[in-house]
Amino acid sequence: MAEAEVESLEQLLDKAGREPLDKRELSEAKRILYGSPVGTLEIPSEAQSKADELDFQLCGYKFTATPETVRAPRIVRIGLVQNKIVKPTTAPVLEQLSALHKRLQEITEVAAMCGVNVICYQEACTMPFAFCTREKTPWMEFAESAEDGPTIRLSQEMAKKYNMVIVVPILERDSLHNDIIANTAVVISSSGKVMGKSCKNHIPRVGDFNEVCNIGIYSECVGVYYM
């Protein structure tokens, strides 16, 4: 007898509320929610040992692409980072920043062991994610130049050391444009050059989700800038 066709995710969820899904139905639900299954990558033992020592999770997945007829396939390894703050938010700003810099260095070293070509740090990676607090103090003290701030200089050193492109999101203070504060992602080439930056329009207030800040505390800007 032919298996019943799955019409929608809602159908699967409705059934799951009444009885367990069978293997095929569970697989289809995961496909709808997460996309087609992906393969896993073998993590180098040295990298895994270092990640265990430093107490962070390390995992790898691979995505295939449709073969082309005129270009040979190539492999690009992307590292995506999501880390927590290291020091409490009551610690002095420079102590918090220094601790996060050290953490990013540790994570990037492990990424290099895995052969990562491009690493992307998380949004506002050098500070607590304070946008939702609507507070100016002390969070604006984390803002820095997107051209030669301490986080950018550190990232340039690591990019050259590991031959790795680094996307480093920071809270930017743009001294060339009246000290505008922006939620900015800076792209650094594998040679250590600042290639450009993207200053994004922040998430607005939608219903009960409020991640917008008062005018004068957090200035918004949109655009991509190339140097």
Salt bridges, closest charged atoms under 4 A:
GLU3 OE1 - ARG24 NE 3.14
ASP14 OD2 - ARG18 NH2 3.20
GLU19 OE2 - ARG18 NH1 3.89
GLU25 OE1 - LYS15 NZ 2.78
GLU28 OE2 - ARG31 NH2 2.80
GLU53 OE2 - LYS50 NZ 3.90
GLU68 OE2 - ARG71 NH2 2.82
GLU106 OE2 - LYS102 NZ 2.60
GLU106 OE1 - ARG103 NH1 3.14
GLU123 OE2 - LYS200 NZ 3.03
GLU147 OE2 - LYS197 NZ 3.36
GLU172 OE2 - LYS197 NZ 2.46
ASP174 OD2 - HIS177 ND1 2.81
ASP174 OD2 - LYS197 NZ 3.89
